[in-house]
Amino acid sequence: MGYRYRLHVKDLPGKPDIYLPKYNTVIEVMGCFWHGHNCHVGSSPKSNKDYWTKKLTRNKERDQSNKKLILEKGINLLVVWECSIMGKTSWNLEKLLEEIESFILDSQNYQEIQGKF
């Protein structure tokens, strides 16, 4: 789409997936399982529940901390959930890209894009 970006910027909290310096915007692509999203992709494991509950809880806590730090720095944050990209609730790719571009150009502060339920 012609945007200049940096990947995994070490100077930003959580080393976000994508950073667009010109737009002061971070885009995080979150795996639904690993980040505890409540959708069909993010289902809970059936075995070793104690381990996974602790692991996923720590991931969610870290995500919240990184979100807070990014927003405090005045950086716009867009979270794109895995279920919006693939699976039975995914968006049409063209519509998803339009939504992402709209966020970038409108300099919104925070938004999440998740699968269509």
C-alpha positions as CSV (number, residue, x, y, z in Angstrom):
1,M,0.0,0.0,0.0
2,G,3.1,2.2,-0.1
3,Y,3.5,2.9,3.6
4,R,7.0,3.0,5.1
5,Y,7.2,1.0,8.2
6,R,9.6,-0.6,10.7
7,L,9.2,-4.1,12.2
8,H,9.7,-5.0,15.9
9,V,11.1,-1.7,17.0
10,K,13.1,-2.4,20.1
11,D,12.7,1.2,21.5
12,L,8.9,0.8,21.8
13,P,7.1,-1.2,24.6
14,G,6.7,-4.9,23.6
15,K,8.6,-4.5,20.3
16,P,5.4,-4.1,18.3
17,D,4.9,-5.9,15.0
18,I,4.6,-2.8,12.8
19,Y,5.5,0.8,13.4
20,L,4.6,3.6,10.9
21,P,6.8,6.6,12.1
22,K,5.2,9.1,9.7
23,Y,1.8,8.4,11.3
24,N,3.1,7.7,14.8
25,T,1.1,4.4,14.7
26,V,1.7,0.9,15.9
27,I,-0.1,-2.1,14.4
28,E,-0.1,-5.3,16.5
29,V,-1.3,-8.5,15.0
30,M,-2.4,-10.7,17.8
31,G,-2.8,-14.4,17.8
32,C,-6.2,-15.2,19.4
33,F,-5.0,-18.2,21.3
34,W,-1.7,-16.7,22.6
35,H,-3.3,-13.4,23.6
36,G,-6.5,-14.8,25.1
37,H,-9.0,-13.4,22.7
38,N,-12.6,-14.7,23.3
39,C,-13.4,-16.2,19.9
40,H,-13.5,-19.5,18.1
41,V,-9.8,-19.3,17.4
42,G,-8.8,-18.5,20.9
43,S,-10.3,-21.6,22.6
44,S,-8.9,-22.9,25.9
45,P,-6.7,-26.0,25.9
46,K,-8.2,-29.2,27.2
47,S,-5.0,-30.6,28.8
48,N,-2.6,-29.1,31.3
49,K,-5.1,-26.3,32.1
50,D,-3.2,-24.9,35.1
51,Y,-0.1,-24.2,33.1
52,W,-2.0,-22.7,30.2
53,T,-4.2,-20.5,32.4
54,K,-1.1,-19.0,34.1
55,K,0.7,-18.6,30.7
56,L,-2.2,-16.9,28.9
57,T,-3.0,-14.7,31.9
58,R,0.6,-13.5,32.0
59,N,0.4,-12.8,28.2
60,K,-2.8,-10.7,28.7
61,E,-1.3,-8.8,31.5
62,R,1.8,-8.0,29.5
63,D,-0.3,-6.9,26.5
64,Q,-2.3,-4.5,28.8
65,S,0.9,-3.1,30.2
66,N,2.4,-2.6,26.7
67,K,-0.8,-1.0,25.5
68,K,-0.8,1.5,28.3
69,L,2.8,2.4,27.8
70,I,2.3,2.9,24.0
71,L,-0.7,5.1,24.5
72,E,1.0,7.1,27.2
73,K,3.8,7.9,24.6
74,G,1.1,9.4,22.4
75,I,1.4,6.6,19.8
76,N,-1.8,5.4,18.0
77,L,-2.4,1.7,18.5
78,L,-4.3,-0.7,16.2
79,V,-4.8,-4.3,17.3
80,V,-5.7,-6.7,14.5
81,W,-6.9,-10.0,15.8
82,E,-6.1,-13.3,14.1
83,C,-9.8,-14.1,13.7
84,S,-10.3,-11.1,11.5
85,I,-7.7,-12.4,9.1
86,M,-8.5,-16.1,8.9
87,G,-11.2,-18.6,9.9
88,K,-14.9,-18.5,9.7
89,T,-15.2,-14.9,11.1
90,S,-12.5,-13.4,8.8
91,W,-13.0,-10.1,6.9
92,N,-12.9,-9.7,3.2
93,L,-9.2,-8.7,2.6
94,E,-10.1,-5.5,0.7
95,K,-12.4,-4.4,3.5
96,L,-9.9,-5.2,6.2
97,L,-7.2,-3.2,4.4
98,E,-9.6,-0.3,4.1
99,E,-10.3,-0.4,7.8
100,I,-6.6,-0.4,8.6
101,E,-5.9,2.4,6.3
102,S,-8.8,4.4,7.7
103,F,-7.3,4.0,11.2
104,I,-3.9,5.1,10.0
105,L,-5.1,8.2,8.1
106,D,-7.6,9.3,10.7
107,S,-5.0,9.3,13.5
108,Q,-7.3,7.5,15.9
109,N,-5.9,6.8,19.3
110,Y,-6.9,3.1,19.8
111,Q,-8.9,0.5,17.9
112,E,-9.2,-3.3,17.7
113,I,-10.3,-5.2,14.6
114,Q,-11.7,-8.6,15.4
115,G,-13.6,-11.3,13.4
116,K,-17.1,-10.7,12.4
117,F,-19.3,-12.6,14.8
